[in-house]
Amino acid sequence: MSESTSKIVVVFPGQGSQEPGMGRDVAERFPEVMELWRRTEKAAGAPLREIYWDGAEQDMARTRYLQPAMTATTLGLWIVGHERLQAEALAGHSLGEFAALAAARILEIPVVLELTALRGRLMDEVGEAQGGKMAAVLKLSQEVVQEIVDTARGESGQELRIANHNSPAQFVISGTADLVDQAAALVKERKGRAVPLAVSGAFHSSLMAEPAKEFAGALKKLDWRTPRIPVYFNVTAAVESDPARIQTLVAKQMTSSVLWTQGVQAQWADGGRTWIELGPKGVLSRLAGAILAKKDEPWEAKSVPGLEALEAFASAETA
């Protein structure tokens, strides 16, 4: 992106932003979005509408269901609203990066639906087999969290790392269950807070190497295209336009840290001043507030969780 102000960045949330009924309002209004859900169910081999629109919340957290269902939810909003949103850059948090690939036309939507179904299944299977864990760490700086990770890992030879840089005072650690528990105890000693995450494995760590290898093989078979809208990638927190390089970054994502804080800071440096989050809960909108809190220029972050908010946004823009 060239340097100028007031650029709009559309962002897509990932795992953890799910909620009952997500995507239903858009699908029931727009036949093309209902068809999107049907395609997603076929790719996932599961009744996703039944699970997320009428099912139990414990089923909604399953990685193999959640990843394709969240992608259908966020892309449904994009399909209906992208012309109004006028995005000048895109980004997605972890899983959300795949919605950004589709929005930028790097990959076509049906391909992305297949990919997220495969990704969810692979990550779910290896997570169940390995028993790794993740925990959010709050109220501590990156330097302190890294020190805790290094201390807990020690000479064990086991995996533990900062998997997500979500904000200057919110991180996620990922690794073997024992080391995550040890690190959580150290977090408490340092007056921070560690919150176990309801995920099925140690995502964004070397414990995902096996599914990442299979996933990378699937990525090599695809037709990667130059982005129509710039995308900031999790692995580098930077824009990449070369299709071959993008494929490499996406292949690395499953075992690499999510540099979300650094990505939002790069978007700011490139002129981003409005962030629009497409998807439930508004997690990324709140993180933007924490990341950009000390900036001395006006900015805004808007959450668009569903059709009502999308229509209200469109009305405000045309008023």
N, C-alpha and C positions, 0 to 999 in steps of 0.2 A: 504493500500500500504506500502511496506517496504521502508526504506529510501535509496534512491539512486538518482542520478541526471538524467536530460534529459528525464524525462517521458513525454509522450504525453497524453494530456487531450482533448477529443473531447466534445464540448459543443453545445447545441441546444438552439436557441433563442425562445422567446415566443411572446405573443401578443404585437403589436406595431412594429414588424419587417416586417410586410407584405408589399408587393409591387405588382403592376400589372404584370401579366405574371409569377409569381413565380411558379417554379416547371415545367413549360411547356417544357423547353429544355430537361430536363432529361426524362420526360414522353414520349416525341415524339421520343426519340432515343431508349428507352428501354421498350419493351412491358410489362415487369413485373411491371414497375413503373406506366405505364398507367392503368394497372389492379388495382394497389394500389389506384389510384384516383377514379376508378369506385367503388371499395369497400367503399371508404370514402364517396362518394356521396350517396351510398345506406344507410350507417350508419347515415348520416346527413339528409337524405331526402331532399336534395337540389342540384341544378346543379352547383356544386362548380367550375368546369372547365369553365363554362360560366361566372360565377361571377368574377373569378380571372384572367382568361385569356382574356376575352373580355368585361367585365362589367365595371360599374361605381365605382369609388373609395369609394364613400360613402357606397355602399353595402359591400365593402371589409372589412370595419371596424366593421361590426356586429359580436358580440361575437359568436353567434351560428354558423355562417359560418366560421369565422376566425380560431377558435380553431381546428376543424378537417382539414381545408385546410392547415394551417401552419404545422400540424403534417404530412400530406401527403408530403408536400414539403421537410421537413427536413429528413424524413425517406426515401424518394426517393433518396436523396443524400447518405444517409447511406447505403442503399441496394447496390448501384452501387459502392461506394467507400470504404466500411469498410475494405476490405482486404488490400488495399493500405495504409489506414490511420494508422493501427497498434495501435489503442487506448489502453492505459494502465489504463485509468480512464475515466469516463463519468460524465456529469452534464448537467442539463437543467434549464433555467430560467423560473420559474412558469410553464406555459403550456409546455415549453420545457422539463420539467422533465419526461413527459410521453413518449416522443421520446427516452429518455435515458432508461426508463424501457424496451422499446422494443429492443433497441440496446443491452442491457445487457441480454436479454432473460429472464428477470424476468416475463414478460408477453409477449404473442405472439402478433405479429403485428396486426392481425385482431381484437383482444381484445382491444388493445390500440386505434385503430380507433373508435371502438364503444364507448369507455370511453370518448374520447375527444369530440365526437359528443354529448354525454349526458352531459358532463361538460359544454360545450358551451351553450347548450340549457338551462340548469338549471341556470347558472349564468346570462344569458341574461334575462330570465323571472323575476328573483328576482330583478335584477338591474332596470328594467323598472318599477317594482312595488314600489320600495323603494326610488329611486331617489338619491342614494348616489353618491359621487364624489371621484375623485382621482386627485392629482396634483404632478408634479415633483418639487422638491426643490433643487436648485443649489447654489453652492458657499458658503454653510454654513456647519459647522462641525456637526457630529452626536449629540454632546452635546447641541449645540444651537438649532438644529431642535427638539430634544426631549423636551427642555425647552419650545419652541413655542407650541408644541403639548399639553404639560401639561397645559400651560396657557390658550390656546383656549378651551380646554376641561373643565377645571375648575371643578365646581360642577354641570355641566349641566346634567350629567348622560347619555350623548350621546356618540357615538363612534367616536374616532379619534385616529389614531395611525400611526407610521412609518410602512408602509406596505412592502416597498422594501429598502434594503440596497444595492444600486447598485454600489457605489464607496465611497471613503472617503469624497467626496463632492457632491454626488448625491443621493438623497433619494426620495421616493414617499410616500406621506401621503394619507390616505384613511379614509373615515368616512361619516357622514351626511353632506349634502351640506352646511348648515350654518356654521358648524365648519371648514370645509375645506376652505371656503371663509374667515373666521376670521383668520385662520392660515396663509393664503396667504397674508393677510394685514400685519401681524406681520413679515412675511418673508421679505417683502419689507422694513419695518422699520429697520430691521437688515442688510440691504444692500445685501440681497440675492435675488434670483429670483424664483418665483413660476409660473409654466406652467401647466394650466389645461390639463388633458389627455382626449382624445376622447374615453372613455370607457363607458360601459352601467351601471356601478355600482361601489360600494365601495369594490373592490376585496381585498382579503387577510385581511379581517377584520371580526368582529363578525356579521356584517350585512349579511354575507354569511352563517350564521349558518343553515338556513332552507335548502338551496340546499346542503350544506355540509352533512347534516344528510341523505338526500336521496342518495347522491353520496356514502357515506360510506356504505350504505346498499348494493349498487351494487358491491362495492369492496369486500365485504365479500363472495360473490358468486364465486369469481375467484380462479384460481389455481396459487398461487404465488410461484415462484421458486427462488433458490439461484442465485445471479448474476454471470454471466460468466465474467463480467468485473466490477470492483468496481465502484459504483455510489455514488456521494456526493449529499446529499439531502438538499433541501431548508430549511426545518424546523430546522435542526440541524447543517448544514454546515459540516457534517461529513459523513463518509462511514458507511453503515449498510449492513450486509450480511444475517441476519436472515429474512426469508420471512414474518413471522408474524409481526415482528417489522417494516418491510418496508411497509406492508399494513397499519399499524397504522400511520406512517409518511405521507403517501400519503393521507390518510383520513383527517389528520390535515391541509394539505397544503392550502386548500381553505380559511381557517379562520386564518392562521398564517402568520407571516412576512417572506419574502423571504430574507434569509441571504446570499446574493450573494457575497458581499465583504468578509465575513468571510469564505465562501466556497473556494474562489480562494486563500485566504491566507493559508487555510488548505492544498489545493492542492500543493502550493509552499512548505510548510513545509514537505510534503510527497514526494517531489522530482519532482513535475511538473515543466517543463521548456518550454514546447511548448503547446500552446493552439490552437486548430483548431475549428473554428466555422462553422457549417454546416447550411446555411440558409441565407436569404437576409439581406442586409443593414450593416452587420458588427458591430452591436451594442455591442455585448459581447466582440469582439476583442478590441474595443475602451475602454470599461470599464476595461479590463485587463491592458491596458496601464496606466489608472488612479490608479488602485489598486496596481500595481507592480512598479510604477515609481521610487521608492527610493531603489529598490533592487540593491545589489552590485554584482550580478552574471548575466551573459547573459541569456536572455529568449526571446521568440518570440510569437506573437499571429497572426494567419493567418485567414483571412475571406475566406470562400469557398461558395459564394452565388449561384453558378450554375454550369452547366456542364463544361463550359470553364475553370473556376478556378479550378475545380476538376481535369481536365485533365492536366492542367499546373502544379498543385501540384504533381501529379503522375509522370510527366515527370522530374520534378526537383529532386524527391526522387530517381529516377532510373538513373539519369545522372552520 
